[in-house]
Structure formats: structure tokens, C-alpha cells
Amino acid sequence: NKLDKKFPKDFLWGGATAANQFEGGYNEGGKGLSIADVLTAGSHTVPRRITPTIEDGMYYPNHEAVDFYHRYKEDIKLLAEMGFKAFRMSIAWSRIFPNGDDPEPNEEGLKFYDNVFAELKKYNIEPIVTISHYETPLNLAIKYNGWVNRNLVDFYVRYCDVIFRRYKDIVKYWLTFNEINALTMPWGTFMAGAIMPNGNGEISNNETDNEQIRYQALHHQFIASAKAVKLGHEINKDFKIGCMIAYMCFYPLTCNPDDVLLAQQKDNLHNFLCSDVQVRGEYPGFAKRYFEEKNININMQENDEQILKEGKVDFYTFSYYMSNCVSADQNEEKIGGNISLGIKNPYLKASDWGWQIDPKGLRWTLNNIYYRYQIPIMVVENGLGAIDKVETDGTINDDYRIDYLREHIKQMKEAILDGVDLIGYTTWGCIDLVSAGTGEMKKRYGFIYVDRDDEGRGTLNRMKKKSFYWYKKVIETNGEDL
Ligand code: BG6
């Protein structure tokens, strides 16, 4: 049966993490502070706060996170037990360059990742490394105002040079910036752009938002990404270097052509602007029009166009959690807590955090991306943030998570049938970790439970959830037994 298409035999099944949400050890081994280290805890309704320095008596959930820094052997062993083929992780930039602008890298930080990669290798788990995942060294934010300043390009490229050379024989897959398109949205100003707020310190503070600044910072990241791609290929021609987009799937709320057009415009601006630059090597026409209409002037240097052309990525990766509706009618009520999520879709259910669950949207998205670029694709984040209950017998019956993932995997299979070149799937937060958006622990994504609460209490012990055994079986059967 021709339609009995399966996942490719070397499909990269696995899970994903980010250093600042996972490692802890925030001031150990010579690590400097990153922007994530000055974020307080928040919730679905209360935004996290950015404090310019670490305040006494304030709880910062990313400082210890879930302590992968000391437990990486135990953790990787558990991932291997599930049969992981790939593990997406980030390198904490401030572990390698504590201040970002230091002349020399920190050997102890490099040594830590030598050990992590060696451990992964032991189990034949392929690392997929995000170079910058919402964790720019804090000094670069304070001293230079983050990515608004072009000097960050050089600091980033120097950092890439060090890690590319050090790990050139052990890491093949690299992602230059996590969710680079976050800078097209106000909440990305600090986390993605490392741009200091001058308002009340709330992460989603729109009052001080300034598109001119955000798009200039984004341009610098495009240049940094392109330079990194070029450099990486010079260091090892077999490197596969990808972009990473937070794909926001937008549906028109109605068939009113105004809604349909708006959905397309949002798709272009928030999803495709970045990947057009990173995959095709130039700004698309709609971006130029948008900049013109909004009076945004990107300061470009003479050879920037050339740099972008020479630094096209090898593959496309994205995070996918939900879909949202958009309407040209300003009176439609918006949903969402700490980030604005568009308009409610009456056909979908949402998570406890208001994220609308839409497996078919993943198939739609995969097709939408593939027919634009025709390069290999990986889904590098997907999953359900939910509250888990540990039963008195120690079991954790997270059937809701299994349902969520099963339905999304089914749709990935459909997309493969549609012709999409999908090469990997790493679910978000395969071991419970700190939420980026809210700083909570109780918004859990993992197959492995971590005993830690929102106030930082708990043993940090790891426990296997029901989904652990389920995902193990999924990997074992290459996605056949769901
Ligand atoms: C993505 C980020 O936006 O979504 C992750 O790359 C983040 O860092 C994930 O953790 C889930 O979001 P949250 O807010 O539930 O942690």
C-alpha cells in the first residue's frame, strides 16, 4: 500500500530542553549571570519581573532550575532508557563567556559540555544544540542594551567559533537562535533581544515597546546567524545548521476576505519574515513594505545583503504548541494570559494555560512550511504544559499528555504522507523544567517528573510518568504503536 508511509528509519525521536530552564548551577563553574537569572517567578496571570540585579529574599526559579548541572548522568541515562535518538539542549552562553565580552572563554564551562556530550555519545544520542536560547549574558544586556547594539554580532560569532571548534567532532546539528521570531512580538524584547526594559520591569510590558528597536535587534541576529552558518560550514562542512521559529498558526476567524488576508499577513510577519531571511538569504517584499509603512528604518551595513546570502541555513526547525484565530473586527475578544494569543477557536479545547490544542494545525503548518522552502524540517518543541498529580503509590498517570502527543504524532505522519521531509521530533521539556513564560514548575511537560514546586521546595528526585513508558514504545516501534 503506497499510502502506508512510515516515519523514516533514521527519524530523530527525542526531547528538548534549554540550559537556563534546566541546568541550574547558575553561579557554578565560573558561569556568569544570564538574562534568565534576573527573572522572578510569575504565573498564568502574573507576569514575571525583570530585576536589574539579584534582589535579596527574592526567588529566582532558573537559578537552580532542576539541577541537570549535577544530575546529567542520571538524566541522560533515563533518556537513553526511553530509547532517545536525539536530545535538544542549549549551551549556556554565559557558562562559556561569563560576561559575553570576555577575551577568553571559560574552560570549566567548556569542560561541562565535554562531559554532557560524552555521556550522550555513550548511548548514541545525537545532540541538537541551540546556541542561544533566551539566555544572553546579562552583562551584554546591561552594558550594550542587548541585540540593539551591533557589537553583539561579534561577541556571538566569537562564542560560536569557540564551541564549533571544540565540539566539531561530536555535535552535528546546531540551531543559531531559539525562536528568533520572538523579536517580532513585544514579549520577545527582553528574552530574545536582551533589551533592558525601561518601564515597570514586566516581561510583557507593551508600554515601552518599540518596533524600531526590536527589528534592528532582529537584523543583528540575522547577521549573527548568517555569519555563524558560514563559519560553521568552514569548520566542519558536515555541520547541519538550522533556524528555529516559534510557529504561530493563525486561522482566519471567518471566511470574510479581510480575516483571511489578516491571517496571511500575520503568518508572513510573525512566522515567515525570519525564515525567509534565514532560508532564502534575503528580506521578503512584504517585510520591506511593513517597515516602510511603520516608519521602521533598519540600519544596515554595506555588505549585510551579501552576508545574509552567504549564511543560508541547512534545515528548518520550529516549536508548535497551538493555533489561534485572528479577526479584522477589532471588537472580537482576545484570549491569553501573559501573552496575547489571538481569538478563541470554538472548535478547539485549550490547556489550563489557555493554549488551544490543535494537532491538525501541526499538519497544516508542516505543509505550509515545506512547500515554501523544500528543505528538511524538524519539530523541535511540542507538548502539553499541565499539572501532574503524584498518586500515593508514586504513579503519575498523565494520560492527557499521552493523548496530546499521540494526536500530534498522527498528524506528523499525515504530513509525511503529504510529502513533507520531516526528519525529527523533540518534545519540549522531556524532563520537567522551569516554564519560560511563567517561571512555574507546575506547568509540566515531561515524561520524567521532577520533585520541585513553585517555591523551590522538593527533593529534585526524578520519577517516571506513565508517558515515559508510552513514548519508549513509540520510539521502539518508530511511531507505529501509538
Ligand atoms: C518556547 C520556548 O516558547 O516554549 C521554551 O522555546 C518554552 O523555552 C516553551 O519553555 C514552553 O513555554 P512555557 O512558557 O510553557 O515554558
Residues whose N, C-alpha, C, O or C-beta is under 5 A from the ligand:
A	BS01	BG6	A18 G385 V434 S435 A436 G437 T438
